[in-house]
Amino acid sequence: MTPRIVVTTPIPEPAAELLRTAGGELWISQEGGSLPTERLHEVAQGAHAIVANLRDRVDAELVEAAGEQLRVVANIAVGYDNVDVPALAERNVQVTNTPGVLTDATADLAFALLLMVTRRLGEGERLIRDRQPWSFELSFMLGSGLRDKLLGLIGFGQIGQAMARRARASGMRIAYAARNRVSAEVEAEFDAVYLSRSELLERADVVSLHCPLTSETRGMIDAHALRAMRADAFLVNTSRGQVVDESALVTALRQGWIAGAALDVFEREPEVAEGLLELDNAVLIPHLGSATVETRTEMASLAARNVLAVLAGRPALTPVWPNRTGG
């Protein structure tokens, strides 16, 4: 077999070099941004492997456009809510993702957002850049400290636990809500308390989201959830934008239901709800969770190694479905 590999977005050169070792044809998009659906289906024709990004809709229609020879779709992301996994499984197409390699980068950014929103750092920088007058006073732009505050993590996987380590180093207490309770050993490591989601929302000083986007979590942080939070609490989201109902969040921030929110992801990326842009108690950054040179290079390289493994008839390194060889 002479493989055709399609990469839907520009990737770091080390990852591209890995893919070249497969021989055959390597097509890497240089078109910038996400490919429109029609164009994505066009370039996928004849592909044995597709390296996709989280903006690509990978579904039965894409597989049909590619053809029966398609064997693997390697998603350059931990989450794979953009992939219709059952549809690909039905057509015997392997799906892989890139867990683990972005854990620290995302946790670093989540903790940075926590600091930005609790200490009003974005607001302070805007004041300086706008050349507004200011002077040091004891009551000037006071934020909230972290020591002895309760960090409530919704989702306690690799990234949630990495976030907990950073928070513990700053003297925070840890609680978590998750679909499955972790082991007693992991709870002991963080001195973490397991709570129901409703209890966590009511008690936490900071709620940080580290859950995948599923039918259960879509819109999970809605008006009811925001009303349940304390008026002096903060929300941090580095998971998926659709977990939060942005219109409800705008109301919550305007009405003082919560003290502030820091978002790396948005409900309709790259669009940001207009109301959020007007609010000083909202910290907004453009999906930078894994955006370090090292992390993005390793994510793309892991996707490439998954492709090479499946095309060679070996098990994928990080399969989403199924845990099988590529043969």
C-alpha positions in Angstrom: 0.0 0.0 0.0 1.2 3.5 -0.9 -0.6 5.6 1.7 -2.1 9.0 1.2 -2.1 11.1 4.4 -4.2 14.2 4.7 -3.4 16.8 7.4 -6.2 19.4 7.7 -4.1 22.1 9.4 -0.4 23.3 9.3 1.6 21.2 11.8 5.1 21.6 13.3 7.9 20.3 11.1 9.0 17.4 13.5 5.5 16.0 13.1 5.5 16.5 9.3 8.9 14.8 9.1 7.5 11.7 11.0 4.6 11.5 8.5 7.0 11.6 5.6 8.6 8.4 6.8 5.4 6.6 5.8 6.2 7.2 2.1 3.4 7.8 -0.3 1.7 11.2 -0.6 1.5 13.7 2.3 -0.9 16.6 1.9 -0.7 19.3 4.6 -3.2 22.2 4.4 -1.6 25.6 4.1 -4.9 27.3 3.7 -5.1 28.7 7.2 -8.0 28.2 9.6 -10.5 25.4 9.5 -11.3 24.0 6.1 -15.0 24.5 5.0 -16.8 21.2 4.9 -16.9 21.0 1.1 -13.2 21.6 0.9 -12.5 19.1 3.7 -14.4 16.4 1.9 -12.6 17.3 -1.3 -9.0 17.0 0.1 -9.9 13.8 2.0 -10.6 11.9 -1.2 -8.4 8.8 -1.4 -6.9 9.3 2.1 -5.7 6.3 4.1 -5.2 8.5 7.1 -6.5 11.9 8.2 -4.8 14.1 10.8 -7.6 16.3 12.0 -8.0 19.2 14.4 -10.8 19.9 16.9 -12.5 22.3 14.4 -13.0 19.6 11.8 -16.3 17.8 11.8 -15.3 14.1 11.4 -18.4 12.1 10.6 -19.9 9.5 8.3 -20.0 12.0 5.4 -16.3 12.7 5.7 -15.5 8.9 5.7 -17.7 8.4 2.6 -15.9 11.3 0.9 -12.5 9.8 1.8 -13.4 6.3 0.6 -13.3 2.7 1.8 -9.5 2.7 2.1 -9.5 5.2 5.1 -8.1 3.4 8.1 -7.4 6.1 10.8 -8.4 9.6 11.9 -5.9 11.1 14.3 -7.4 14.0 16.2 -4.9 16.6 17.5 -6.7 17.1 20.8 -7.6 15.3 23.9 -11.3 15.9 23.4 -12.9 14.3 20.4 -16.4 15.8 20.5 -15.8 16.8 16.9 -15.6 13.1 15.9 -18.7 10.9 15.4 -16.9 7.9 17.0 -19.8 5.4 16.5 -20.1 6.3 12.8 -16.3 5.7 12.3 -16.4 2.5 14.3 -19.2 1.2 12.1 -16.9 1.8 9.1 -13.9 0.2 10.9 -11.9 3.4 11.0 -9.6 3.8 13.9 -9.9 7.0 16.0 -7.0 8.4 18.1 -6.5 11.4 20.3 -3.5 13.1 22.1 -4.0 12.7 25.9 -1.2 13.4 28.4 1.1 15.6 26.4 -0.9 18.8 27.1 -1.7 18.2 30.7 0.8 20.5 32.3 0.4 23.3 29.7 -3.4 23.3 30.2 -3.1 23.2 33.9 -0.6 26.0 33.9 -3.0 28.2 31.9 -6.0 27.2 34.0 -4.1 28.3 37.1 -3.0 31.5 35.4 -6.6 32.3 34.6 -7.5 31.6 38.3 -4.9 34.2 39.3 -6.0 36.7 36.6 -9.7 36.6 37.7 -9.2 36.5 41.5 -6.5 39.2 41.5 -8.1 41.4 38.7 -5.0 41.3 36.6 -6.6 41.7 33.2 -8.6 44.7 34.6 -5.4 46.2 36.0 -3.5 45.8 32.7 -6.4 47.4 30.8 -6.3 50.4 33.2 -2.6 50.9 32.5 -2.9 50.5 28.7 -5.8 52.9 28.6 -3.6 55.4 30.4 -6.1 55.9 33.1 -4.9 57.8 36.2 -4.1 55.6 39.3 -2.1 55.7 42.5 -1.3 53.1 45.2 -3.9 53.1 47.9 -4.8 50.4 50.5 -8.3 50.0 48.9 -7.2 50.2 45.3 -8.3 47.3 43.0 -8.5 44.7 45.7 -8.7 41.1 44.7 -9.1 37.8 46.5 -6.3 35.7 48.0 -6.1 31.9 47.6 -4.8 30.5 50.9 -7.4 28.3 52.6 -9.9 28.9 49.8 -11.7 25.9 48.3 -11.0 25.0 44.7 -13.9 23.0 43.3 -12.9 20.9 40.3 -15.5 19.5 38.0 -13.7 16.7 36.4 -10.7 15.1 38.1 -8.7 13.5 35.4 -5.1 14.2 34.5 -5.6 18.0 33.9 -7.9 18.4 36.9 -5.3 16.7 39.1 -2.5 18.8 37.7 -4.6 21.9 38.5 -5.0 20.6 42.0 -1.2 20.3 42.5 -0.8 23.9 41.5 -3.6 25.0 43.8 -2.3 23.1 46.7 1.1 24.8 46.3 -0.8 28.1 46.8 -2.5 26.8 50.0 -5.9 26.1 48.5 -8.1 23.2 49.6 -9.4 20.8 47.0 -12.8 19.4 46.3 -14.0 17.6 43.2 -17.0 16.3 41.4 -16.7 13.6 38.7 -18.7 10.9 37.1 -16.4 8.3 38.8 -14.8 8.8 42.2 -11.0 8.4 42.2 -9.1 6.0 44.4 -8.5 6.7 48.1 -4.8 7.0 47.3 -5.4 9.9 44.8 -7.8 11.6 47.2 -5.2 11.3 50.0 -2.5 12.8 47.7 -4.5 16.0 47.3 -6.4 15.8 50.6 -9.3 16.1 48.2 -13.0 15.9 49.2 -15.5 14.2 46.8 -18.7 16.2 46.5 -21.8 16.0 44.4 -21.9 18.7 41.7 -24.5 20.6 43.5 -22.6 20.6 46.8 -19.4 21.7 45.0 -21.2 24.6 43.3 -22.6 25.8 46.6 -19.3 25.5 48.6 -16.4 26.3 46.3 -14.6 29.7 46.2 -13.4 28.9 42.7 -15.1 26.4 40.3 -12.7 25.1 37.6 -14.0 23.0 34.7 -12.0 20.0 33.5 -14.6 17.8 32.0 -15.2 16.5 28.4 -18.0 17.8 26.3 -20.8 15.1 26.4 -24.5 15.1 26.3 -24.4 15.3 30.0 -22.0 18.2 30.3 -23.3 20.3 27.4 -24.8 23.5 28.9 -24.1 22.1 32.4 -23.2 25.5 33.8 -26.5 27.2 33.2 -28.5 29.8 35.1 -29.5 27.3 37.7 -25.9 26.2 38.3 -24.6 29.8 38.4 -27.4 30.8 40.8 -26.2 28.0 43.1 -22.7 29.4 43.3 -21.7 31.9 45.9 -21.7 35.6 45.1 -18.0 35.8 45.9 -17.1 32.8 43.9 -15.3 32.6 40.5 -15.6 30.3 37.5 -12.7 29.1 35.3 -13.2 27.2 32.1 -10.5 25.5 30.1 -12.5 22.5 29.0 -15.0 23.2 26.2 -17.0 26.3 25.6 -20.3 24.5 25.2 -20.2 23.4 28.8 -21.1 26.9 29.8 -24.3 28.7 28.8 -22.7 32.1 27.9 -25.9 34.1 27.9 -26.6 32.9 31.5 -23.0 33.7 32.4 -23.4 37.2 31.1 -26.4 37.7 33.3 -24.7 36.1 36.3 -21.7 38.5 36.0 -23.9 41.6 35.4 -26.2 40.8 38.3 -23.5 39.7 40.7 -24.6 36.1 41.1 -20.8 35.3 41.0 -17.8 37.5 41.4 -16.0 36.8 38.1 -15.2 34.3 35.3 -12.1 33.4 33.3 -12.6 31.6 30.0 -10.1 30.1 27.5 -12.9 28.5 25.5 -16.2 29.7 24.1 -19.6 28.4 23.2 -19.4 29.4 19.5 -15.7 29.9 18.9 -14.2 32.1 17.6 -17.3 34.2 18.3 -17.5 35.6 21.9 -20.8 36.6 23.4 -21.0 40.4 23.0 -22.0 40.8 26.6 -18.8 39.2 27.9 -16.7 41.7 26.1 -18.2 44.5 28.0 -17.5 43.1 31.5 -14.5 43.9 33.6 -15.1 40.8 35.8 -14.7 38.5 32.7 -11.2 37.4 31.7 -11.2 36.2 28.1 -8.3 34.5 26.2 -8.4 32.8 22.7 -8.1 29.0 23.4 -4.5 29.0 24.5 -4.6 26.0 26.9 -2.1 23.9 25.0 -0.4 26.8 23.2 3.2 26.3 23.9 5.8 25.4 21.2 6.7 22.2 23.1 3.1 21.0 23.7 1.7 21.7 20.2 4.7 20.0 18.7 4.3 16.9 20.9 0.5 16.8 20.2 1.0 16.8 16.4 3.9 14.3 16.8 1.7 11.9 18.8 -1.0 12.1 16.2 1.7 11.3 13.5 2.9 8.3 15.5 -0.6 7.1 15.8 -1.0 7.3 12.1 2.2 5.5 11.4 1.3 2.7 13.9 -2.1 2.0 12.4 -0.8 2.1 8.8 1.9 -0.4 9.7 -0.7 -2.7 11.3 0.4 -2.0 14.9 -1.8 -0.9 17.8 -2.4 2.9 18.0 -0.6 4.5 20.9 -3.7 6.4 22.2 -6.8 4.9 20.6 -10.2 6.3 21.3 -11.9 3.4 19.4 -11.1 0.6 19.4 -8.2 -0.8 21.3 -7.1 -2.8 18.3 -4.4 -3.1 15.7 -4.6 -1.2 12.5 -4.9 -4.4 10.5 
